[in-house]
Amino acid sequence: MKKFITALIAVMIMAFSTVSAFAVSVDSPIATTEPETQATTIVPKPDDGNKSPKTGSGSDVITYLLIAASVIGCGVASVALVKTAKKN
Amino acid sequence: MSKEKKKTILIISIIVCAAIFLFAVGRLVIEQLGINLTGSTYNDTIESYAPDLTVGTTSENGVYVDEDETNATSSSNGKSNVVPAPPVDSKVDFKGLREQNPDVYSWIYIPDTNISLPVLQSSEDDNYYLDHDVYKNYSFPGAIYSQSMNKKDYSDRVTVLYGHNMRNGSMFANLHMFGDESFFNSHRYIYIYTPDRLLTYEVVSAHAYDDKHILNSYDFKKDDVFQKWLDLAQNPHSLYSNVRSGVKLDMNSKMLVLSTCLSSGDGRFLVQGVLIKDEKTK
C-alpha cells in the first residue's frame, strides 16, 4: 500500500510538471555547459500558414468535464467504501 | 475478490479522483490568476506609459471636432453624445516602453472601449505575442500584435493587428461592440500612436469573416486584389456586419484591419478602418 501511494505521488508530480503553469524552472547556479563563443543567429519564424492566428478566449470544457467526472467518481467510490465497511 | 482488496481498490480510486479534481481546479485557478495578472499588468502599463489614454477617461481637450459633426449623436436624454478623441499631443512614453521591450512600436486607442494597448511585432516569431504579454512573459491573453509581413510605419495598403477575444472583455474582445449598430454608428474612429505620429482611421465596416490568413492569402500589391478587398470592406458577405456608407476608398487607401475571434465557431471578426488623418505629434 505504501509503495503504491508513493508511486501515485510520483506519477502526480510528473504529471503536474508537464503542465507549464505548474512546472518550476530553477536556474542552476553553476554553469554546466561551456559558454557559446559565437553569437547565436536568430532564425525568424514567419507565419506562413493559411489560417489566421487563433485569437479565441480558450475553452475550459475539458477541465470542467474532468472536475465533474472526478466528483462523481469520488462520490461513487466513497459510497461503495462505506457500504463495504458496514458489511464488516 | 476479498473485502480487503476491494477496500484498497476503492481507496485508490478515491485518491486518484481527488488528485484529478485538484489538478483540474488548480488549472482553472492558475489560468484565471494569469488572466487577472495580465489585466493588471496592462492597467499598470497604461498608467505608467500612456496616462492620457487611460481606459474610460477622457481628456479635457479630447473632444473631436469633426468638420461635418457627424460624429455626434443624440442620446435619449437629448444631450449631445460626442465621442471624445485623444489629444494630438498625447504622450505615449515609447522610450520607456521600448526599454522594457523593443518590440513595442505603436499604441492603439479606441474611445469608449477597453482598447488602449501597446502594439508589438516580434522579429523572431510572427505569433510570439499571441501568448506573451508586453513584458515577454507567457500569458494566455498575449498582446496586440502585427506580423512581419506588415511594415511598422503603417504604410502598407493593408495592416492587420491581432488580439484575443477574451471572455473578461480585455484585449480585442471589445471589437465586438462594433457589431452593435448604435455603437458602430456613434464610434467612427480608431487612433494609432507611433513615436512621432497620430494616425486616425475611420471605421468602414465591422463584420464576420472566415479564418483565412489575410496577408498570406492576398497579394495586395496587385491593384485588382486590393480593389476586391476594398469592395469586401464596403460590402461584406456576412449577416453579422455593419457598414458605414459614404466612406471613399481608392487605390491610395491605407486600410487597418483589427482581427479577433468570433465568440463561437472558427471565424474571425474584423473591424476595418481607412486612414483619414496622419498628424505629427509634439
Contacts between the chains, C-beta under 8 A, distances in Angstrom:
chain1	res1	chain2	res2	distance
A	1	B	8	6.6
A	4	B	12	6.8
A	5	B	15	7.5
A	8	B	12	7.6
A	8	B	15	6.4
A	8	B	16	7.3
A	8	B	19	7.5
A	12	B	19	5.4
A	12	B	23	7.8
A	15	B	23	7.2
A	16	B	23	6.9
A	19	B	27	6.9
A	20	B	138	7.0
A	21	B	27	6.9
A	21	B	30	4.5
A	21	B	31	7.3
A	21	B	34	7.2
A	22	B	26	7.4
A	22	B	30	7.5
A	42	B	123	7.3
A	42	B	124	5.4
A	43	B	124	7.9
A	44	B	123	6.1
A	44	B	124	5.9
A	44	B	125	7.4
A	44	B	126	8.0
A	44	B	148	6.8
A	45	B	124	6.4
A	45	B	125	4.1
A	45	B	126	6.5
A	45	B	127	8.0
A	46	B	126	5.4
A	46	B	147	7.6
A	46	B	148	6.1
A	46	B	149	7.8
A	47	B	126	3.7
A	47	B	127	5.5
A	47	B	147	5.5
A	47	B	213	7.2
A	47	B	216	7.3
A	48	B	216	6.4
A	49	B	213	5.8
A	49	B	216	6.8
A	50	B	212	6.9
A	50	B	213	5.4
A	50	B	216	6.0
A	50	B	217	6.6
A	51	B	211	5.1
A	51	B	212	7.2
A	51	B	213	5.6
A	52	B	162	7.6
A	52	B	211	5.1
A	52	B	212	6.5
A	52	B	213	4.9
A	52	B	214	6.7
A	52	B	259	6.2
A	52	B	268	5.5
A	53	B	127	5.4
A	53	B	130	5.4
A	53	B	162	5.2
A	53	B	259	8.0
A	54	B	130	7.6
A	54	B	261	6.7
A	55	B	130	7.2
A	55	B	162	5.6
A	55	B	163	6.2
A	55	B	164	4.7
A	55	B	165	5.9
A	55	B	171	8.0
A	55	B	172	6.8
A	55	B	259	6.8
A	55	B	260	5.0
A	55	B	261	4.6
A	55	B	268	7.5
A	56	B	164	7.2
A	56	B	165	6.0
A	56	B	261	4.0
A	57	B	164	6.5
A	57	B	165	5.4
A	57	B	166	5.2
A	57	B	167	4.5
A	57	B	173	7.5
A	57	B	261	7.4
A	57	B	263	7.9
A	58	B	31	7.7
A	58	B	140	6.2
A	60	B	28	6.5
A	60	B	31	7.5
A	63	B	24	5.0
A	63	B	27	5.6
A	63	B	28	5.7
A	64	B	24	7.8
A	66	B	20	5.8
A	66	B	21	7.8
A	66	B	23	7.5
A	66	B	24	4.2
A	67	B	21	6.1
A	67	B	24	4.6
A	67	B	25	6.4
A	67	B	28	8.0
A	69	B	20	7.4
A	70	B	17	4.4
A	70	B	18	7.2
A	70	B	20	4.1
A	70	B	21	3.9
A	70	B	24	6.8
A	71	B	17	7.6
A	71	B	21	6.4
A	73	B	13	6.5
A	73	B	16	7.8
A	73	B	17	4.0
A	73	B	20	7.8
A	74	B	13	8.0
A	74	B	14	5.6
A	74	B	17	3.9
A	74	B	18	6.0
A	74	B	21	6.8
A	77	B	10	5.0
A	77	B	13	4.1
A	77	B	14	4.7
A	77	B	17	6.6
A	78	B	14	6.1
A	80	B	10	5.5
A	81	B	7	6.7
A	81	B	10	4.4
A	81	B	11	6.9
A	81	B	14	7.0
A	84	B	3	6.3
A	84	B	6	5.9
A	84	B	7	5.6
A	84	B	10	6.8
A	85	B	7	7.7
A	87	B	3	7.4
A	88	B	3	6.8
